């Protein structure tokens, strides 16, 4: 099999950090090549070098693509030769149609005027290639996240892609949508398209990759041929530099105590379509020292439930009662929810969790500024102490607390979000997809932290699309479907099959 891409001796430095150190990467034509490593290992940085996000001259080393040396100075340069990158955060516009999104920046036009007939016909063909039968005039925001990911791939196909780079394409998808996307990539491979897949879901990597390159601390440490036989433990050992015997910390003894929060008859309507009840008469409780899981498919209403409880951050016409520590709680605003002892670590850390242009120093204490202030003025020394303490406690990889959070890897950004809420010291902590886009080693650290918080008497609610994660770290589970809680079970009696069958059955009964 011929080589379509070689990256030789790639070295990339940022102030105080060597992100890539003499990295090599060789990708064969028509294969699925997985790029794996811990958060901060340099995976996304390497792909930004390849795609021209970091232009030629800002790094050392050479890129050989299709047999020729390349010096990409922009994304447009790399796209012109068929290299298309799909980032973890989709580059789509919610209120435009599917056709408009697919051809945005690549419009079908004649004489400066868009040919809408050609646009819609060509968009329909591309949508069909990725397995979607939606009308090209459908507004993107009307689709679920799994289908939006497929629209992003259709957009890549419109640019005559030859090398498709996907950065964590399934991190936001449920298992059904993830499986559909992986089948699509394998179908593309059968038709000769080359793909580079960045993923922390090692079971998916093991399932579809032909070759795996492992990065650790900015350097290439292994190249693995999947035809020779590879399992997750081999990948993990190369990623973290040691064997990781257990994926989840031991639960220890049952620490569940009195009810910390009780929610009764909670109903939330869609902010733009008030006739839709996104959360429909939900009631539940969580106890001190308990890790409670909420399972469900994308669109079940889990995030909307969490955000509406946390200061009515989402939805309209919200009704129901919340009791915290045995007394009625006012959660009508974010500040009142925090004062009542509630915290919410969002699934969307870039939009809602962090001020990306601010440093780690500024982000960590944000949820409790009065604790680091005197007479309404932030104490810079105390601010630095707090940020430094949590950088050590959560092992945040950074050059210093003065590093802007936008320059951190996704996993380390997530640790900053968690630090912010840990500093606020809530009684009830809602974690929405807490390990999305995080490597296996960092996941274990976060799981251990969750169990430690429960042992200290905190009530933890975990929302996750990864059923093994919920089964590995929770004590009790609620199953949510179409805005309702359809089942409750102790985790010891749960299984992936039982959860999925309950979701399917509730859908049939509705």
Secondary structure, 3 states (H helix, E strand, C coil): CCEEEEEEEEEEEECCEEEEEEEEEEEECCCEEEEEECCCCCHHHHHHHHHCCCCCCCCEEEEEECCEEECCCCHHHHHHCCEEEECCCCCCCCCCEHHHHHCCCCCCEECCEECHHHHHHHHHHHHHHCCCCCCCCCEHHHCCHHHHHHHHHHHHHCCCCCEEEEECCCCCCCHHHHHHHHHHHHHHHHCCCEEEEECCCHHHHHHHCCEEEEEECCEEEEEEEHHHCCCHHHHHHHHHCCCCCCCCCCCCCCCCCCEEEEEEEEEEECCCCCCCEEEEEEEEEEECCCEEEEECCCCCCHHHHHHHHCCCCCCEEEEEEEEECCEECCCCCHHHHHHCCEEEECCCHHHHHCCCCCEHHHHHCHHHHHHHEECCEECHHHHHHHHHHHHHHCCCCCCCCCCEHHHCCHHHHHHHHHHHHHHHCCCEEEEECCCCCCCHHHHHHHHHHHHHHHHCCCEEEEECCCHHHHHHHCCEEEEEECCEEEEEEEHHHCCHHHHHHHHHHHHHHC
